[in-house]
């Protein structure tokens, strides 16, 4: 008998409100209880002429009653995932339940972590869906500011009439921080004085190399073509200008393999063609030189945020099957000759694992 009473008591405590008949249900006239993550309130209006009672299933969701109006209060939610509570209503005769939904914080900042921008005044648009309070910290407020409008945060950057400069904006909220860095070029782009680091072969054995640090390497730009740059004072032969083509979309500079660099005149008056040649290492350790034009010599342009320093580093293009490009060289060939190993006239400036940092 006792077991039967316990079973009956348990069954009564788990009433299924969805199975109430129309004569048992309270009529909900209005329900406005879908909330964003901020602390807020909404109302449930009930049709009844009796004293109304309301309870909530969750501590963060509370109720207050005035006549047949139930005001639902929710606390702020500091999480990305939303949550729900159940409001139980009764006037002593009829009953109803209403589910309260609260959405989590929207903290969606997209875009790139690093932007390179030209010297002219311009804007960068960052997609930003934000539903919580946040702060912005500008490291260079004198020439950078921003505004959020229609899910787009627009960063406005002033004109730069001086040297290359960098600044950042950090978005801060209860869910964490997100930082964007902007490197703005000066009127002369990437030009300036750099320090190059590389390995140079000892003698004729390319596998035996010594480390070299070469200061005073200049990166200059063509007066008529802003996408054409030059390495100057890099070669051991004075006056050599190595041409590089700038690709703004990929943020790289490149030299076509076997590209003509300069015409060199020796002491006897003989002419020699200096050309840029790529060098790679195979899986077996073999070092090979290619004279195929399709294997470009490519330098990535990078920014070291820790040191606020610009660098150019030779990278592997991935096009040379079974080989990894690790070097380039400036080699002399007889004027008008076919560009291959047999016609290399002996002089070579070789640069293995080449990097160059702006002074």
Secondary structure, DSSP 8 states (H G I E B T S, - for coil): -HHHHHHHHHHHTS--GGG--TTTB-EEEEE--EE-SS-EEEEEEEE-SS--EEEESSTTEEEEEETTEEEEEE----SSS-EEEEEEEE-SS-EEEEEEEE----EEE-S-SEEEE-SS-EEEEEEEEE-S--EEEES-TTTEEEEEETTEEEEEE----SS-EEEEEEEEETTEEEEEEEEE-BTTBT-EEEEEEEEEEETTEEEEEEEEEEEEEEEEE-SS-TTEEEEES-SSSTT-EEEEEEETTTTEEEE-TT-EEEEEE-TTS-EEEEEEEEEEEETTS-EEEE--TTS-EEEEEEEETTTTEEEEEEE--S-STTEEEEEEEEEEEETT---SGGGEEEEEEEEEEEEEEE-
